[in-house]
Amino acid sequence: MRGYLTERQTWAISPVLAFHALEFDVMERPWTVCLVYANIDSTSDETGDEILYAIKDALWHDAKFTSLYMNNTSYTGPLQEAVLTFTNTFELLYAGYNVTFKGNRPQVWVLYAEPFATGKDFWEMDEAEKAVRTYISKKEFFVDGAKVVCERRTCVTCKTTTHHSEECPFRKANGWNGPTMGVNQTIEALSKKNAEEKQSPGPSRRRR
């Protein structure tokens, strides 16, 4: 069934509504904080560690961030311990591409962090979670004099925050070339059928 769905790819259910079936990555990380732009030549693990440490260190010494974090969580321990506990969950991964940003072509990295609200508290803490992550996404950091800029961006295609639209895996899916041939005819036929059913007297003849 999965193979059939991903092979067909495009399914239209009305003149204006369609959906696309693609294989998904079970290792996808859902807890994105923001994208990180670094004007640094290296993309090694060591470089990633240096960028990540710069981010953590700046937040450890950011009184405004500490206050924001404490005001938006139920953590009752010491201030520095609270921030340390949160930043210890950070992970930075190279996104694999460069992007044009303010006249430069920086590398793109993705910063992840586990949520500080879980279980039934997650939805209650959603706005607080967003406030903390938004604050981080507006920060600038420095690694050996090189500026590292954060930005929270949503892909216009798949609505996730892990990449730019031009790097969306949806658009890069194997064999994906847009809607499959004949989809417009399918939409028109379905639209015509729906219109005829609405105009026909008596109960609907659809099987249920």
N, C-alpha and C positions, 0 to 999 in steps of 0.2 A: 504494500500500500504506500509506504514512504517513497519507494522508487517511482511509482506511478504518479504520485502527486508532484514530486519534484521534476519529473519529466514533462508533465503538462504545464507546470509553472503558473500560468495565468488562468484565473477563473472569474468570470463576470456573473454577477447575480442581479444586476440592474443596469440601466443605461449609465448610471453615474457611480456605481459601486463595484469594485473588483478587488480580489486579493491574490497574493502571490505566495506560492509554496516554495520554500528553500530549506535545504538541510541546515541544521543548527549545530553550534559548537557546544557540547555539554560542559566544556571547561570555561565557558564565558564567565567573566568575573562581574558580578552585578554592582559592586560597591565603588563605582567610580567617583573620585573627588573632582578631578579636573584634568585637562591636558596641560602639559608642561613643555615650554619651548626653550631650548638651550642652544646658544651659538657656540657650540663646542664641537671639535672635529671628531672626537672619539665617541663610539657607541658601546664601549666595552662595559662589562659588569662593574669594573672599578669606577668608571665614570658615573654610572648609575648610582653607585653607592655614595659617591661624593655629592651628587646633586641631592640625593635623598637626605643625607646628613645635613646639608645646608638648609633644607626645608625644615627638618625637625629642630635643628638648633635655633633657627630664627623663631619658631613657634614657642619653643621652651622659654625664650626670653621676651616674649611678646605679652605684656600685661593685659592688653586689650583682648587678645585671643583667649588668654587664661580666664578672664572674667566672663567672656562670651560663652566659653565652654562650660564653666561651672554654673552659669545662670540657665543653661539649656539642658543640663543633665541632673540626675539625682545622685551623683557621686558625692560621698560624704567624707572622703579622705582628704589628706593634705593637697594643696593646690598643685604643686609641682608633680606629685605622684599621679594626680588625675590626668594631667596633660601627658605625662610620660606613658601612662597606660594606654591612652588613645593613640599617640604617635608610634608606639611600638607595633601597632597593627599596620602601619603604612608599608606599601610596596610600590616600587616604581619600575615600570617596564617600558622598554623602547618600543615605539609603535611601528618602526620600520620605514619611516618616510620623513621627508622634509616638507615644509610648507612656507609659502610666502607670508611674512608677518612683519608689518611696519618696515618694509624695504629690505628685509633680510630673509635668509632661507634657513631658519633654525631647524634642528632635529625636533621631532615630536615624541614626547614620552607621555605615559599615562600614569597618574597617581591614584592608587587605590587605598581604601581604608575600611576596616570592618565597621559596621554601624554600632553606635554606642547604645542603641535601644534594640531589644530583641523580643521575640514572642508577642504577647498581646500588647506590649507597650510600644511596638514599632510604629503603628499607625498614629498613636497618640503623640509620639515624639517626632513625627515626620517633619513638621515645620522647624522644629529645633535642629534636627539633623541638617536640613537644607541651609539654615542660617550659618552653622559652623562651616559647612563645606563651601558655601558661597564666599565667606570671609577668606578662606584659604585661596580660592580661585582668583581673588583680586590682588594677591600679593606678588611681590618681586623679591628674588633672592640672588645671591652672588656666589659663584664658585671660582676661586682664583681670579677674581676680577671680572669674570664673564657673567653677564646678566642672565638670569633664568626667570622667565615670565610665565605666570599661570593664567589659564583661561578656561571657563566652563562653556562648552559649545554643544549644541544638539544637532545631530545629523538630520538633514531635512528628509532623507529617504526612509531611514528605519527608526528615527527618533531616539536613538541611544546617545550616550555622551562619551563614547570611547574613541571616536575618530571624527575626522572631517568628512563632509559629504562626498568629496571626490575620492576618498579612500574607503568608501562604504563597501563591505564584502557583499552586500546585496547586489550592487551593480557589477561586482567582479565575479559573481557566481559562475561556475563552469557552464558554458553554453548559454548564458543569459544575454539576450540581445533585445530586450524589451518585450512587449506583449507578443505572444505567438501569433502566427498568421491565422487569420480567420476570426480573431477575437471580436473585431468590430461587427462582423456578420452575426456572431453569436449574441452579442449585446442587442443588435437590432431585432433579431428573431425573438429573443426573450421579451423585449419591450413590446413588440407587436402582440405576442401571446398574452402578456399581462393586460394589455389594453382590451383585447377581445374578451378576456375573462371578466373584466370589470363591466363590460357592456352587455354580456350575456345575461338573460333573466334567470331567475331561480337560483338555488343553492350552487355553490361551487362544485365542479365535477372533479376536483383534485382528490386523489386518494390520500387518505390519512393513515 
